[in-house]
Amino acid sequence: MKKLFTLLSFVLAAGLLSTEKVQATHCQGADLTYTYTGNPNEYLLTLRFYKDCALGSSGAPPIATICYQSANAGVSNTLDLYPIPGTGQPIPNSLCITNTGNCASGVGTQEWIYQGTVTLPSAQTDWVFGYELCCRNGAITTLVTPLNVGIFVSTYLNNLDFPTNSSPVFSSIPVTVFCVNNQFFYPQGATDIDGDSLHYTLVAPQDAGGFCPLTPIILSYVSPFTPTNPLTTLSGTTLDANTGLISFTPTAIEQAVICVLVEEFDTTQVPAVKKGSVKRDLQIVITQNCNVIQPYPTLIDSTVINGTTYTNVIYANCADTSVIVTLTEEVQCGSIAADGSDFRAIRPNGQPNPIFKADPVNCTNGRTDSVRVYFYFPLTQIRTALYIKKGTDGNTMLSECGNSIYETDGTDTTTINDTISIIVQDTS
């Protein structure tokens, strides 16, 4: 699956116990998570961050120092995390911008992952793991004096009441570029190995000052931007509190900062009890010079039935209640209407076959090139005509650059926009 690209980057601070910060103006974002190892009070910490490959930018540090602290226990200490083998690889460039560079030529983005294991001295309700780095990119347009502030990411653990808990882990890469005036569904969803209920919130980005224990500092947005209104859009920025999906239509060229808090709750108790949380800080690019990436249904095959030639064929078996529609380009999973209203189906007798559901297939980093469509009535006739229409969500499915699939109605004479023909091979 293709991944998105950004022109921004960052470099981590040298160490949390140092009295001086490394002044590297390439900070883009990070998140910090933990996993219970199976041993009492022992957790694997994972720090992810993204660094650009700009010539002259600082390299990634050999060590990332984490501060872990508990006010209840009166403990504050540090742990060094080290790069995992093979980390620091470039992320493929987005198709949305014309750029054939790579890290060797000073263009591109690297993902760096650090890990280390900590054994906490006791079980407490208020453990916090934190990482601070400096400084943010001066190209940011939505924060006050971005060159003078850093990034602070943290994660919370209550291992007194939940000794085997692991934190949520983000399932998408936060490196992205958006196109002015196109609609986007930006996934910040996380997975939780414990099956806890997750709740998402847009919060203020932070820096941190002092020694370990670190003191968070809330950063100021340039008016009129706020944590819940972090960039210029057509009708605001919406976050689905249950899925972490951020949706918006950007209307201005800018470089913005978004911060997402994910809280996990034990819903087996009434009321639900908070078990932990993680935070992701990220920087995004809005650009006007975007390529048009137009998805179409894949021209799978053609066939002749009773003297009529049908193109763009999907084969099915008698009594099937779903088919998979493949596309020439990936679409944003969030732009697929869950109720199936992006599709219409008509049987040979002219009667509709209602579609009640559509799911992305193997959605990765918020995108897929295949959609499974579900029918109310099983497929029992030779051919069903399938059309792509604007769904109840207001679009017809969007490419990673925000371009819509054309609506099809069977009247277009070009094969690229032709009706999809579902051919039932077994009529028994």
Phi, psi and chi 1 to 4 in degrees:
 res  aa     phi    psi   chi1   chi2   chi3   chi4
   1 MET       -  140.0  -55.8  -68.1  -82.1      -
   2 LYS   -76.3  146.6  -62.2  176.8  -77.8  -69.7
   3 LYS  -116.1  158.3  -63.5 -176.0  174.3   66.5
   4 LEU   -84.5  163.3  -61.1  174.7      -      -
   5 PHE  -128.0  150.0  167.7   75.9      -      -
   6 THR  -136.3  159.4 -175.9      -      -      -
   7 LEU   -93.2    0.1  -58.9  177.7      -      -
   8 LEU   -99.6  163.2  -55.0  174.8      -      -
   9 SER  -161.0  178.8   62.3      -      -      -
  10 PHE  -158.7  165.6   68.3   89.9      -      -
  11 VAL  -130.0  141.5 -178.7      -      -      -
  12 LEU   -79.1  155.3  -61.4  178.4      -      -
  13 ALA   -70.3  157.3      -      -      -      -
  14 ALA   -71.5  -46.0      -      -      -      -
  15 GLY  -167.5  143.7      -      -      -      -
  16 LEU   -75.7  -20.4  -68.0  173.9      -      -
  17 LEU   -88.1   -8.1  -68.1 -177.8      -      -
  18 SER   -73.1  149.6  172.6      -      -      -
  19 THR   -84.7   -7.0   57.9      -      -      -
  20 GLU  -122.7  143.1  -62.0 -179.2   -0.6      -
  21 LYS   -94.3  146.8  -62.4  179.0 -178.1  178.6
  22 VAL   -75.4  124.2  175.0      -      -      -
  23 GLN   -90.8   80.6  -59.6  -62.4  -46.7      -
  24 ALA  -114.1  114.5      -      -      -      -
  25 THR   -88.5   53.5   58.5      -      -      -
  26 HIS  -134.2   27.8  -61.6  -77.3      -      -
  27 CYS   -80.2  124.9  -61.3      -      -      -
  28 GLN  -115.8  -39.9 -173.7  -93.5  -21.3      -
  29 GLY   167.3  169.3      -      -      -      -
  30 ALA  -168.9  164.7      -      -      -      -
  31 ASP  -149.0  153.6   59.1   70.6      -      -
  32 LEU  -130.1  125.8  177.3   63.4      -      -
  33 THR  -131.0  166.9   59.1      -      -      -
  34 TYR  -136.1  151.9   59.8   85.1      -      -
  35 THR  -133.0  127.9  -57.1      -      -      -
  36 TYR   -67.1  131.9  177.9   63.2      -      -
  37 THR   -87.9  -15.4   65.6      -      -      -
  38 GLY   106.6  -15.1      -      -      -      -
  39 ASN   -97.3  143.9  -61.6  -39.6      -      -
  40 PRO   -53.8  126.9  -26.6   35.2      -      -
  41 ASN    63.2   17.8  -64.7  -26.4      -      -
  42 GLU  -110.6  133.1 -174.8  178.9   81.5      -
  43 TYR  -139.4  141.8  -59.0   87.2      -      -
  44 LEU   -91.1  119.4  174.6   68.4      -      -
  45 LEU   -95.8  139.0  -59.6 -177.4      -      -
  46 THR  -130.7  121.3  -59.2      -      -      -
  47 LEU  -109.0  125.8  173.4   71.0      -      -
  48 ARG  -114.0  137.2  -63.4  176.4 -178.2  -91.6
  49 PHE  -150.1  165.8   72.8   95.9      -      -
  50 TYR  -128.2  131.0  -60.7   85.4      -      -
  51 LYS  -128.3  135.4  174.6 -165.6  176.6  -61.7
  52 ASP   -79.3  168.0   74.9    5.8      -      -
  53 CYS  -104.8   19.8  -52.6      -      -      -
  54 ALA   -56.1  133.8      -      -      -      -
  55 LEU   -60.6  131.3  -62.6  176.6      -      -
  56 GLY    92.9   -9.3      -      -      -      -
  57 SER   -77.3  155.0   64.6      -      -      -
  58 SER   -66.5  150.0  -58.3      -      -      -
  59 GLY   -79.7  166.7      -      -      -      -
  60 ALA   -70.0  140.4      -      -      -      -
  61 PRO   -70.5  152.7   26.2  -34.7      -      -
  62 PRO   -73.3  -19.0   26.0  -34.3      -      -
  63 ILE  -138.7  141.2  -62.3  172.6      -      -
  64 ALA  -116.7  120.2      -      -      -      -
  65 THR   -96.9  120.7  -57.0      -      -      -
  66 ILE   -99.6  140.5  -56.2  -62.0      -      -
  67 CYS  -101.5  127.2  173.6      -      -      -
  68 TYR  -121.0  136.5   60.5   95.7      -      -
  69 GLN  -148.9  150.4   56.4 -161.5   69.9      -
  70 SER  -142.4  117.4  165.4      -      -      -
  71 ALA   -67.1  -36.0      -      -      -      -
  72 ASN   -62.9  -38.9  -69.5  -15.9      -      -
  73 ALA   -88.1  -11.4      -      -      -      -
  74 GLY    66.7   34.1      -      -      -      -
  75 VAL  -117.8  134.9  171.8      -      -      -
  76 SER  -144.9  127.5   60.5      -      -      -
  77 ASN  -150.3  174.1 -149.7  -22.4      -      -
  78 THR  -124.5  157.3   60.3      -      -      -
  79 LEU  -139.9  132.6  173.7   73.3      -      -
  80 ASP   -89.6  127.1  -71.4  -21.2      -      -
  81 LEU  -102.6  147.9  -52.6 -174.2      -      -
  82 TYR  -122.6  150.3  -64.4   88.1      -      -
  83 PRO   -59.9  137.8  -20.4   32.1      -      -
  84 ILE   -76.6  156.7   66.6  172.9      -      -
  85 PRO   -58.3  134.8  -25.4   34.7      -      -
  86 GLY    82.5    1.7      -      -      -      -
  87 THR   -75.4  170.4 -165.9      -      -      -
  88 GLY    86.2   17.5      -      -      -      -
  89 GLN   -79.5  147.6  -63.0  -59.3  -48.7      -
  90 PRO   -67.2  147.2  -12.3   23.8      -      -
  91 ILE   -93.2  132.1  -65.5  171.4      -      -
  92 PRO   -55.1  142.8  -25.9   34.9      -      -
  93 ASN   -66.6  150.7  -66.9  -13.1      -      -
  94 SER   -70.6  145.5  170.7      -      -      -
  95 LEU   -72.8  -12.0  -63.1  178.4      -      -
  96 CYS   -75.3  -17.5  -58.7      -      -      -
  97 ILE  -124.4  147.2   58.3  174.5      -      -
  98 THR   -84.3  100.8  -57.8      -      -      -
  99 ASN  -158.3  114.0 -165.9  -42.1      -      -
 100 THR  -101.4   11.9   57.8      -      -      -
 101 GLY   -73.6  170.8      -      -      -      -
 102 ASN  -145.0 -179.0   52.1   42.9      -      -
 103 CYS   -62.7  -29.6  -78.4      -      -      -
 104 ALA   -63.7  -29.7      -      -      -      -
 105 SER   -98.8    8.0   61.7      -      -      -
 106 GLY    86.9   11.7      -      -      -      -
 107 VAL  -122.9  133.7  177.6      -      -      -
 108 GLY   134.7 -178.0      -      -      -      -
 109 THR  -134.1  139.6  -57.8      -      -      -
 110 GLN  -112.5  143.2  -65.9  173.1  -38.2      -
 111 GLU  -102.7  124.9  179.8 -172.9   47.7      -
 112 TRP  -113.6  136.9  -75.7   82.9      -      -
 113 ILE  -127.4  126.1  -57.8  174.2      -      -
 114 TYR  -114.7  145.5  -68.9   74.3      -      -
 115 GLN  -142.7  155.5  -73.2 -172.9  -29.1      -
 116 GLY  -170.6  157.8      -      -      -      -
 117 THR  -109.0  133.3  -59.5      -      -      -
 118 VAL  -119.8  140.2   61.3      -      -      -
 119 THR  -110.8  111.1  -59.6      -      -      -
 120 LEU   -72.7  144.5  -60.7  175.8      -      -
 121 PRO   -71.8  -18.3   24.8  -34.1      -      -
 122 SER  -162.0  168.3   60.7      -      -      -
 123 ALA   -91.3  128.0      -      -      -      -
 124 GLN  -140.1  164.3  -58.1  -66.8  -23.3      -
 125 THR   -90.0   -6.6   60.7      -      -      -
 126 ASP  -131.7   35.2   65.7  -21.8      -      -
 127 TRP   -69.6  135.3  -75.2  109.9      -      -
 128 VAL  -129.9  127.0  176.0      -      -      -
 129 PHE  -102.5  131.6  -54.5  104.0      -      -
 130 GLY  -138.6  151.8      -      -      -      -
 131 TYR  -139.2  131.5 -169.2   81.1      -      -
 132 GLU  -119.6  138.2 -172.9  -85.3  -21.5      -
 133 LEU  -143.0  154.4   52.9  117.3      -      -
 134 CYS  -140.8  145.7 -169.3      -      -      -
 135 CYS  -124.1  170.5  -67.7      -      -      -
 136 ARG   -74.4  167.2  -66.9  179.0 -173.3 -100.6
 137 ASN   -76.2  133.5 -162.5  -59.1      -      -
 138 GLY   -66.9  -13.3      -      -      -      -
 139 ALA   -78.0   -8.8      -      -      -      -
 140 ILE   -61.8  132.4  -65.9  172.2      -      -
 141 THR  -106.5   -5.5   56.9      -      -      -
 142 THR  -109.8   -8.0   59.6      -      -      -
 143 LEU  -110.2  150.4  -69.3 -177.6      -      -
 144 VAL   -74.2  129.7  176.0      -      -      -
 145 THR    41.5   62.4   60.2      -      -      -
 146 PRO   -62.1  -27.6   23.4  -34.6      -      -
 147 LEU   -67.5  -18.0  -84.0  173.6      -      -
 148 ASN  -100.5    3.0  -63.2  -29.4      -      -
 149 VAL  -128.7  158.8  -64.1      -      -      -
 150 GLY  -113.2 -165.3      -      -      -      -
 151 ILE  -116.5  136.5  -68.2  176.1      -      -
 152 PHE  -125.9  121.2  174.6   66.2      -      -
 153 VAL  -118.4  145.9  -70.5      -      -      -
 154 SER  -146.3  164.1   60.0      -      -      -
 155 THR  -144.0  144.3 -178.5      -      -      -
 156 TYR  -111.7  142.5  156.9   75.6      -      -
 157 LEU  -138.2  132.4  165.5   67.0      -      -
 158 ASN  -113.7   91.1  172.8    0.7      -      -
 159 ASN   -96.1    9.1   69.8  -29.4      -      -
 160 LEU   -80.7  -49.5  179.8   63.9      -      -
 161 ASP   -87.2  -23.6  -60.8  -40.3      -      -
 162 PHE  -134.4   72.7  -53.6  101.1      -      -
 163 PRO   -66.7  -20.4   23.8  -34.8      -      -
 164 THR  -108.0   14.9   64.3      -      -      -
 165 ASN   -72.4  142.6 -174.9   55.3      -      -
 166 SER  -115.5  149.9  -63.9      -      -      -
 167 SER   -76.9  161.1   74.3      -      -      -
 168 PRO   -62.0  152.3  -20.1   32.0      -      -
 169 VAL  -126.3  128.1  176.9      -      -      -
 170 PHE   -65.6  138.2  -70.4   98.8      -      -
 171 SER  -104.4    5.6   53.2      -      -      -
 172 SER  -129.4  159.2   63.0      -      -      -
 173 ILE   -89.3  128.6  -65.2  176.3      -      -
 174 PRO   -85.9   21.0   34.1  -35.8      -      -
 175 VAL   -98.5  119.9  178.7      -      -      -
 176 THR  -155.3  161.0 -175.4      -      -      -
 177 VAL  -135.4  138.7   59.7      -      -      -
 178 PHE  -119.5  156.5  -62.0  112.4      -      -
 179 CYS  -109.4  134.7  -49.0      -      -      -
 180 VAL   -58.8  135.1  169.6      -      -      -
 181 ASN    73.4    6.9  -64.2  -34.8      -      -
 182 ASN  -106.2  148.2  -73.1   -4.7      -      -
 183 GLN   -84.4  142.1 -174.2  177.9   10.6      -
 184 PHE  -136.5  147.5  -69.9   92.6      -      -
 185 PHE  -121.5  106.1  -64.1   86.5      -      -
 186 TYR  -102.4  103.7 -173.9   27.5      -      -
 187 PRO   -76.9  129.3   29.4  -34.3      -      -
 188 GLN  -125.3   26.9  -63.4  -58.9  -47.5      -
 189 GLY   -66.4  151.8      -      -      -      -
 190 ALA  -126.8  159.9      -      -      -      -
 191 THR  -113.3  152.4   58.2      -      -      -
 192 ASP  -132.8  118.8 -172.1   89.3      -      -
 193 ILE   -64.7  -22.5 -166.0  173.2      -      -
 194 ASP   -89.6   -3.8  -55.0  -52.4      -      -
 195 GLY    72.8   25.0      -      -      -      -
 196 ASP   -75.1  160.7  -63.0  -39.1      -      -
 197 SER   -79.6  130.8  176.6      -      -      -
 198 LEU  -110.0  143.4  -56.6 -177.4      -      -
 199 HIS  -131.2  131.2 -176.6  -91.5      -      -
 200 TYR  -111.0  141.1  -61.0   82.3      -      -
 201 THR  -143.4  141.9  -48.9      -      -      -
 202 LEU   -84.6  125.8  -68.8  175.7      -      -
 203 VAL  -129.6  172.0  -63.6      -      -      -
 204 ALA   -73.1  138.3      -      -      -      -
 205 PRO   -68.3  157.8   25.0  -32.1      -      -
 206 GLN  -132.8  157.6  -64.9  177.8  -34.1      -
 207 ASP  -115.1 -177.0 -168.6    2.0      -      -
 208 ALA  -148.6  146.4      -      -      -      -
 209 GLY  -124.1  162.4      -      -      -      -
 210 GLY    85.7 -174.0      -      -      -      -
 211 PHE   -81.3 -179.6  -60.6   95.3      -      -
 212 CYS   -77.2  121.7 -178.3      -      -      -
 213 PRO   -75.5  140.9   28.6  -35.1      -      -
 214 LEU   -82.9  145.7  -66.9  166.8      -      -
 215 THR  -108.2  113.2  -57.8      -      -      -
 216 PRO   -62.6  143.7  -20.7   32.7      -      -
 217 ILE  -124.8  117.9  -58.1  169.7      -      -
 218 ILE   -73.7  130.0  -64.4  176.8      -      -
 219 LEU   -89.3  153.7  -59.4 -177.9      -      -
 220 SER   -99.3  136.0  -61.8      -      -      -
 221 TYR   -86.2  151.4  -81.9   94.9      -      -
 222 VAL   -72.5  131.2  175.1      -      -      -
 223 SER   -60.5  136.7 -179.8      -      -      -
 224 PRO   -98.8   17.6   36.8  -36.1      -      -
 225 PHE   -75.0  147.5  -57.9  112.9      -      -
 226 THR  -143.5  172.9   65.4      -      -      -
 227 PRO   -56.5  -35.7  -28.4   36.1      -      -
 228 THR   -94.7   -3.6   55.8      -      -      -
 229 ASN  -133.8   66.2 -178.8   43.0      -      -
 230 PRO   -84.1   -4.6   30.2  -33.9      -      -
 231 LEU  -155.1  167.4   65.4  155.0      -      -
 232 THR   -79.1  121.5  -54.3      -      -      -
 233 THR  -136.1  169.7   64.4      -      -      -
 234 LEU   -69.9  -44.9  179.0   64.0      -      -
 235 SER  -144.7   35.8   55.4      -      -      -
 236 GLY    93.8  173.0      -      -      -      -
 237 THR  -112.2  125.8  -59.3      -      -      -
 238 THR  -114.1  132.4  -58.2      -      -      -
 239 LEU  -116.5  124.9  170.7   67.7      -      -
 240 ASP   -77.5  113.1 -171.2  -44.1      -      -
 241 ALA   -64.6  -19.7      -      -      -      -
 242 ASN   -95.4  -25.5  -63.4  -43.9      -      -
 243 THR  -115.6  -19.2   66.5      -      -      -
 244 GLY    81.0   12.3      -      -      -      -
 245 LEU   -83.7  120.8 -174.1   66.9      -      -
 246 ILE   -98.1  130.7  -57.2  173.4      -      -
 247 SER  -127.0  141.5   55.9      -      -      -
 248 PHE  -170.9  162.8   55.8   87.1      -      -
 249 THR  -122.5  102.2  -58.9      -      -      -
 250 PRO   -70.4  144.5   26.5  -33.4      -      -
 251 THR  -125.5    8.1   56.7      -      -      -
 252 ALA  -147.0  149.3      -      -      -      -
 253 ILE   -74.6  121.5  -60.7  171.9      -      -
 254 GLU  -166.6  170.8   59.3 -166.8   10.7      -
 255 GLN  -125.6  118.1  -62.7 -176.3    9.9      -
 256 ALA  -120.4  164.1      -      -      -      -
 257 VAL  -120.6  130.5  172.8      -      -      -
 258 ILE  -124.4  139.1  -64.1  176.9      -      -
 259 CYS  -127.7  126.1 -165.1      -      -      -
 260 VAL  -117.1  127.6  179.9      -      -      -
 261 LEU  -104.2  130.3  174.3   68.7      -      -
 262 VAL  -116.8  118.1 -174.2      -      -      -
 263 GLU  -107.2  140.0  -61.8  170.9  -70.7      -
 264 GLU  -111.5  139.8   56.4  176.4  -30.9      -
 265 PHE  -129.0  142.9  -67.4   88.0      -      -
 266 ASP   -88.0  105.5  177.8    9.4      -      -
 267 THR   -88.7    1.7   55.5      -      -      -
 268 THR   -74.5  -15.3   63.5      -      -      -
 269 GLN  -102.4  151.1  -57.3 -174.6   45.2      -
 270 VAL  -124.8  117.0 -179.8      -      -      -
 271 PRO   -72.3  166.7   30.0  -37.0      -      -
 272 ALA   -60.5  145.5      -      -      -      -
 273 VAL  -113.4  133.1  178.0      -      -      -
 274 LYS   -71.5  130.7 -178.2  176.6  176.6  178.7
 275 LYS  -103.4  -31.4  -62.0  175.9   66.1  174.5
 276 GLY   179.7 -176.5      -      -      -      -
 277 SER  -161.9  158.2   66.7      -      -      -
 278 VAL  -135.7  159.1  -63.0      -      -      -
 279 LYS  -134.0  139.1 -173.2 -176.0  -63.9 -177.9
 280 ARG  -120.9  128.4  168.2 -180.0  -89.4 -173.6
 281 ASP  -111.7  128.4 -171.0  -51.4      -      -
 282 LEU  -146.3  154.1   50.3  102.4      -      -
 283 GLN  -120.4  133.9 -178.5  177.9  -32.6      -
 284 ILE  -124.6  158.3   62.1  174.8      -      -
 285 VAL  -113.2  130.8  175.0      -      -      -
 286 ILE  -110.8  121.8  -47.5  -64.3      -      -
 287 THR  -128.2  156.9 -178.1      -      -      -
 288 GLN   -96.9  -25.2 -169.2  169.2   31.6      -
 289 ASN   -90.5   75.9  -60.2  -42.3      -      -
 290 CYS  -109.8  144.5  -85.9      -      -      -
 291 ASN   -73.8  152.5  -62.9  -35.2      -      -
 292 VAL   -92.5  112.9  175.2      -      -      -
 293 ILE  -108.3  105.4  -55.4  -62.4      -      -
 294 GLN  -104.3  110.9 -167.6   76.1   60.6      -
 295 PRO   -77.0  149.3   -9.2   25.6      -      -
 296 TYR  -138.0  158.4  -59.4   99.3      -      -
 297 PRO   -61.4  139.0  -22.0   33.0      -      -
 298 THR   -68.8  132.8  -57.7      -      -      -
 299 LEU   -77.9   89.6  -57.2 -179.3      -      -
 300 ILE   -74.8  -46.5  -59.0  173.9      -      -
 301 ASP  -166.8  172.5 -160.6   -3.0      -      -
 302 SER  -137.3  155.9   63.3      -      -      -
 303 THR  -151.5  160.3 -171.0      -      -      -
 304 VAL  -115.6  125.7  177.7      -      -      -
 305 ILE  -128.8  119.6  -60.7  176.8      -      -
 306 ASN    52.1   40.7  -62.7  -32.2      -      -
 307 GLY    84.0   -4.3      -      -      -      -
 308 THR  -103.2  130.2  -59.1      -      -      -
 309 THR   -90.9  125.6  -60.5      -      -      -
 310 TYR  -112.7  130.8  -61.4  103.7      -      -
 311 THR  -106.8  171.2   58.4      -      -      -
 312 ASN    54.2   60.8 -155.7    7.6      -      -
 313 VAL   -94.2  137.1  170.0      -      -      -
 314 ILE  -116.6  127.6  -64.1  175.5      -      -
 315 TYR   -92.1  144.2  -67.9  107.6      -      -
 316 ALA  -142.1  167.6      -      -      -      -
 317 ASN  -105.2  156.2  -66.7  -42.0      -      -
 318 CYS   -58.3  134.6 -175.5      -      -      -
 319 ALA    80.8    1.5      -      -      -      -
 320 ASP   -61.0  145.8  -79.4   -7.1      -      -
 321 THR  -117.0    7.6   55.8      -      -      -
 322 SER  -156.0  156.8   68.9      -      -      -
 323 VAL  -138.6  160.4  -63.9      -      -      -
 324 ILE  -106.0  123.6  -66.8  178.3      -      -
 325 VAL   -97.5  119.9  177.2      -      -      -
 326 THR   -97.3  151.4   59.4      -      -      -
 327 LEU  -123.8  154.4  -54.1  168.0      -      -
 328 THR   -72.0  -25.3   57.4      -      -      -
 329 GLU  -134.3  156.4  -57.2  -69.8  -18.0      -
 330 GLU   -68.1  149.2  -68.2 -179.8  -27.9      -
 331 VAL  -120.4  158.4  -65.0      -      -      -
 332 GLN   -70.5  125.9  -58.4  174.8   46.5      -
 333 CYS   -58.7  -35.2  -61.7      -      -      -
 334 GLY   -69.3  -15.0      -      -      -      -
 335 SER   -89.5   -2.3   70.5      -      -      -
 336 ILE   -86.0  116.3  -59.1  170.1      -      -
 337 ALA   -65.1  121.0      -      -      -      -
 338 ALA   -63.3  -26.0      -      -      -      -
 339 ASP   -83.0    4.0   61.2    2.9      -      -
 340 GLY    79.1    7.5      -      -      -      -
 341 SER   -72.6   -4.3   57.6      -      -      -
 342 ASP   -72.8   -9.1  -70.0  -35.4      -      -
 343 PHE  -127.4  150.4  -60.8   88.8      -      -
 344 ARG  -130.2  145.4  -51.6  -74.5 -169.8  -82.0
 345 ALA  -130.0  133.2      -      -      -      -
 346 ILE  -125.2  129.5  -56.8  -64.1      -      -
 347 ARG   -81.6  164.3  -67.8  177.6  -75.5  178.8
 348 PRO   -57.6  -25.2  -27.0   35.5      -      -
 349 ASN   -82.1    4.4   61.2    5.9      -      -
 350 GLY    86.7   -3.3      -      -      -      -
 351 GLN   -88.8  143.9  -63.5  -60.5  -49.6      -
 352 PRO   -72.6  150.7   25.9  -33.6      -      -
 353 ASN  -110.1  101.1 -170.6  -12.9      -      -
 354 PRO   -56.4  138.2  -23.4   34.7      -      -
 355 ILE  -107.3  127.6  -64.9  171.5      -      -
 356 PHE  -116.3   -3.9   64.6   91.4      -      -
 357 LYS  -161.4  147.2 -179.2 -178.9  178.0 -178.1
 358 ALA  -146.3  133.4      -      -      -      -
 359 ASP  -125.0  139.9  -73.3  -25.6      -      -
 360 PRO   -67.6  144.2   24.3  -31.9      -      -
 361 VAL  -101.9  124.9  178.2      -      -      -
 362 ASN    52.7   52.5  -63.5  -33.2      -      -
 363 CYS   -63.9  121.5 -176.3      -      -      -
 364 THR  -127.4  125.2  -58.1      -      -      -
 365 ASN    54.3   33.6 -156.2   35.4      -      -
 366 GLY    84.1   10.2      -      -      -      -
 367 ARG  -138.8  155.2  -61.7 -175.8  -55.2  -79.7
 368 THR  -151.8  157.7 -176.6      -      -      -
 369 ASP  -113.0   13.9   60.6    4.5      -      -
 370 SER  -144.4  142.1  -56.8      -      -      -
 371 VAL  -132.2  129.6 -177.4      -      -      -
 372 ARG   -93.1  127.1 -177.8  174.4  -73.1  -82.6
 373 VAL  -111.1  133.1 -179.5      -      -      -
 374 TYR  -111.5  132.8  -63.4   82.9      -      -
 375 PHE  -104.8  148.2  -55.0   98.0      -      -
 376 TYR   -72.2  -44.5 -176.4   79.2      -      -
 377 PHE   -99.9  136.5  -63.9  114.3      -      -
 378 PRO   -59.0  150.8  -22.2   33.4      -      -
 379 LEU   -76.6  116.0  -60.6  171.6      -      -
 380 THR  -127.7   -9.9   58.0      -      -      -
 381 GLN  -106.8  173.1  -57.6 -173.3   47.2      -
 382 ILE   -63.8  -46.5  -66.5  175.1      -      -
 383 ARG  -137.7  134.1  173.8 -176.3  179.5  -97.8
 384 THR  -117.8  131.6  -66.1      -      -      -
 385 ALA   -89.4  127.9      -      -      -      -
 386 LEU  -115.8  127.9 -175.2   65.8      -      -
 387 TYR  -116.9  153.0  -54.1  102.8      -      -
 388 ILE  -103.2  127.8  -65.8  176.5      -      -
 389 LYS  -133.1  168.4  -65.2  -69.8 -174.4  179.2
 390 LYS   -72.0  125.2 -175.9  176.0  -68.4 -174.7
 391 GLY   -83.9 -178.0      -      -      -      -
 392 THR   -66.6  -15.6   54.8      -      -      -
 393 ASP   -86.0    0.8   56.1   -2.2      -      -
 394 GLY    91.6    4.6      -      -      -      -
 395 ASN  -141.1  173.1   60.9   69.1      -      -
 396 THR  -109.0   22.1   60.8      -      -      -
 397 MET    88.7  136.9  -63.8 -176.8  -68.5      -
 398 LEU  -120.7  140.8  -53.7  172.2      -      -
 399 SER   -69.2  173.9   72.4      -      -      -
 400 GLU   -63.4  -17.9   66.3  174.1   86.2      -
 401 CYS   -95.8    1.4  -53.8      -      -      -
 402 GLY    89.2   13.0      -      -      -      -
 403 ASN   -89.3  138.0  -52.6  118.1      -      -
 404 SER   -84.4  147.3  -61.9      -      -      -
 405 ILE   -69.4  139.1  -67.4 -178.9      -      -
 406 TYR   -65.7  142.9  -71.5  121.4      -      -
 407 GLU   -69.9  144.8  -68.1 -174.5   85.8      -
 408 THR  -121.9  141.2   60.9      -      -      -
 409 ASP  -136.4    7.3   57.5    9.3      -      -
 410 GLY    87.0   -3.2      -      -      -      -
 411 THR   -97.5  -13.2   62.2      -      -      -
 412 ASP   -75.5  130.2 -162.2  -46.3      -      -
 413 THR   -84.6   -8.4   57.8      -      -      -
 414 THR   -83.5  139.5   62.9      -      -      -
 415 THR   -66.0  -25.4   56.5      -      -      -
 416 ILE   -70.3  -24.9 -157.2  165.5      -      -
 417 ASN  -111.1   13.3  -71.3  -33.7      -      -
 418 ASP   -70.3  162.5 -159.0    7.2      -      -
 419 THR   -60.6  142.5  -54.8      -      -      -
 420 ILE   -80.2  128.9  -60.4  170.6      -      -
 421 SER  -105.3  118.0  -65.3      -      -      -
 422 ILE   -94.3  113.2  -57.3  174.0      -      -
 423 ILE  -104.6  120.2  -55.5  -60.6      -      -
 424 VAL   -84.1  117.1  175.2      -      -      -
 425 GLN   -80.9  -34.6  -65.6  176.6  -57.8      -
 426 ASP  -111.6  110.3  176.2   13.4      -      -
 427 THR   -99.4    8.9   56.8      -      -      -
 428 SER   -77.2      -   59.6      -      -      -
